[in-house]
């Protein structure tokens, strides 16, 4: 019995992902937004599996022991087996929530120009201020803060829409759901409501 396997991963896109990471820990996943096909899925640090594919079982076991003892965990794919902070890509989630649930438009509101945002609960500061990259100042309307990747403005947007709305927006992007790929030990992305203070 034979069958066909069609891969969506493209070696050229995979190579671009590997080159972009170049020694940095992390992962790159590139999807075709039209159909969800995975075009690249690269994780770093990585390892050469050829040392495990040998008839010298002692050598294979020694290699396996070394890989499993490595604190960087190169045998686990950071792309789907580990949880990583989404970083500035989450601003798309926040913007979507703001548009769909809090009336954000291309023209309003206009977020103040600032270097950071301080979360407050009952008028009292909570935690450290959320700074912009490099201590820069930014603000403005939606497209301006997207272009600048303005941390302070998006933090304000998230607080304005509230924790429940932000969580609903995140779940619309697949948070708190199983990853829809047939790969072993896929980690579920999580947006826990237990860390969202009532603001």
Order of alpha helices (4+ residues) and beta strands (2+ residues): alpha-beta-beta-alpha-alpha-beta-beta-beta-beta-beta-beta-alpha-alpha-alpha
